[in-house]
Amino acid sequence: MKSTRLLTTVLPLALLMILAEGCRKQEKDMEALMQAIEDYENAWASGDFGTVESFFAEDAKRLHTEPYVWDRKEIKRYFEERASQPDDNTAVFVKNAWKKERDYLEIRVEGNIAYDIFTTDKFKALHIWEKQADGSWKILYDMGMLNYPCDQ
């Protein structure tokens, strides 16, 4: 009789606690991802390309309108080149406007992988994020395309 009571009382309680802990972990992961996205957007908007580059994982790939896939070395070169260009306050203003015009279609966390999908009036993009050992999120794949032909 005591073992039956134990199974009907304690077991469901233990399962409930395990489920609640899983939900809290997923909420924390989503909060950390949302902060990473916000920090990444702010770095882009302010023209801080050194910081933008730091959001990419060591094995990241970038697939945009370029005719080939960029590996981590190319990503680093690109952002270092952008960072070395003279600051242009007009460009920063335009970048800030771009940040405000993002329309997120979905942001989701699935274990150690997450993604965000967004559009603007000029392009659309998908980022696949990977949770790092330290709990931070880094971009594993950055994919995007312009809403018009490249020669315009």
C-alpha positions as CSV (number, residue, x, y, z in Angstrom):
1,M,0.0,0.0,0.0
2,K,2.8,2.4,0.9
3,S,4.6,1.7,-2.4
4,T,1.4,2.4,-4.3
5,R,1.0,5.8,-2.5
6,L,4.7,6.5,-3.2
7,L,4.2,5.8,-6.9
8,T,1.0,7.9,-7.2
9,T,2.2,10.8,-5.2
10,V,6.0,11.2,-5.4
11,L,6.5,10.0,-9.0
12,P,4.2,12.6,-10.6
13,L,5.6,15.3,-8.4
14,A,9.2,14.3,-9.4
15,L,8.2,14.4,-13.1
16,L,6.5,17.8,-12.7
17,M,9.7,19.1,-11.1
18,I,11.8,17.7,-14.0
19,L,9.5,19.3,-16.6
20,A,9.5,22.6,-14.8
21,E,13.3,22.6,-14.7
22,G,13.4,21.9,-18.5
23,C,11.1,24.8,-19.1
24,R,13.2,27.2,-17.0
25,K,16.3,26.1,-18.9
26,Q,14.6,26.7,-22.3
27,E,13.5,30.2,-21.0
28,K,17.0,31.0,-19.9
29,D,18.4,29.9,-23.3
30,M,15.8,32.0,-25.1
31,E,16.7,35.1,-23.0
32,A,20.4,34.5,-23.7
33,L,19.7,34.2,-27.4
34,M,17.5,37.3,-27.5
35,Q,20.3,39.2,-25.8
36,A,22.9,37.9,-28.3
37,I,20.6,39.0,-31.2
38,E,20.1,42.4,-29.6
39,D,23.9,42.9,-29.1
40,Y,24.6,41.6,-32.6
41,E,22.1,44.1,-34.1
42,N,23.5,47.0,-32.0
43,A,27.0,46.2,-33.2
44,W,25.8,46.3,-36.9
45,A,23.8,49.4,-36.3
46,S,26.7,51.3,-34.8
47,G,29.2,50.1,-37.4
48,D,31.2,48.1,-34.8
49,F,32.3,45.4,-37.2
50,G,35.0,44.0,-34.9
51,T,32.2,43.1,-32.5
52,V,29.9,41.9,-35.3
53,E,32.7,39.4,-36.3
54,S,33.0,38.1,-32.8
55,F,29.4,36.7,-32.9
56,F,30.4,34.1,-35.5
57,A,31.3,30.5,-34.3
58,E,34.8,29.1,-35.2
59,D,33.3,26.9,-37.9
60,A,30.8,29.5,-39.2
61,K,29.7,29.8,-42.8
62,R,28.2,32.8,-44.5
63,L,26.0,32.3,-47.6
64,H,24.8,35.6,-49.1
65,T,24.6,37.0,-52.5
66,E,28.3,36.3,-53.1
67,P,28.9,33.5,-55.6
68,Y,30.6,31.3,-53.0
69,V,30.3,30.2,-49.3
70,W,32.5,32.2,-46.9
71,D,34.3,30.2,-44.3
72,R,35.4,31.6,-40.9
73,K,38.6,33.0,-42.4
74,E,36.7,35.0,-45.1
75,I,34.2,36.2,-42.6
76,K,37.0,37.5,-40.4
77,R,38.7,39.2,-43.4
78,Y,35.4,40.8,-44.5
79,F,34.6,42.3,-41.1
80,E,38.2,43.4,-40.5
81,E,38.1,45.2,-43.9
82,R,34.8,46.9,-42.9
83,A,36.2,47.9,-39.5
84,S,39.2,49.5,-41.1
85,Q,37.1,51.8,-43.3
86,P,36.7,55.4,-42.2
87,D,33.6,56.0,-39.9
88,D,30.7,57.6,-41.8
89,N,28.0,59.0,-39.5
90,T,25.5,59.0,-42.3
91,A,26.1,55.2,-42.8
92,V,25.6,54.6,-39.1
93,F,22.3,56.5,-39.2
94,V,21.1,54.4,-42.1
95,K,22.2,51.2,-40.3
96,N,20.2,52.3,-37.2
97,A,17.1,52.7,-39.4
98,W,17.8,49.3,-40.9
99,K,17.8,47.7,-37.5
100,K,14.4,49.2,-36.7
101,E,12.9,48.0,-39.9
102,R,13.6,44.3,-39.2
103,D,10.5,42.2,-39.2
104,Y,11.2,38.9,-37.4
105,L,9.2,36.0,-38.7
106,E,10.4,33.5,-36.1
107,I,13.0,33.1,-33.4
108,R,13.3,29.6,-31.9
109,V,15.5,27.6,-29.6
110,E,15.8,23.8,-30.0
111,G,18.3,22.5,-27.5
112,N,21.8,23.8,-28.4
113,I,20.7,25.1,-31.8
114,A,18.5,28.2,-32.5
115,Y,17.5,30.3,-35.4
116,D,16.1,33.6,-36.3
117,I,14.4,34.6,-39.6
118,F,13.8,38.2,-40.5
119,T,13.0,40.5,-43.5
120,T,13.6,44.1,-44.3
121,D,12.6,46.0,-47.3
122,K,16.0,45.3,-48.9
123,F,16.8,41.7,-47.9
124,K,15.8,38.6,-45.9
125,A,18.0,36.5,-43.8
126,L,18.3,33.4,-41.6
127,H,20.8,32.9,-38.8
128,I,21.4,29.5,-37.3
129,W,22.9,29.9,-33.9
130,E,24.9,27.4,-31.8
131,K,25.1,27.4,-28.0
132,Q,28.7,27.4,-26.9
133,A,30.2,25.6,-24.0
134,D,30.2,28.8,-22.0
135,G,26.4,29.3,-22.5
136,S,26.8,32.1,-25.1
137,W,25.2,31.9,-28.6
138,K,27.3,32.2,-31.8
139,I,26.2,32.3,-35.4
140,L,26.9,29.0,-37.1
141,Y,25.3,29.9,-40.5
142,D,24.4,33.4,-41.8
143,M,22.3,33.1,-44.9
144,G,20.7,36.0,-46.7
145,M,19.5,37.3,-50.0
146,L,18.6,40.6,-51.5
147,N,15.0,41.4,-52.5
148,Y,16.3,42.6,-55.9
149,P,18.9,41.7,-58.4
150,C,22.5,42.4,-57.4
151,D,23.1,44.7,-60.4
152,Q,20.6,47.3,-59.3
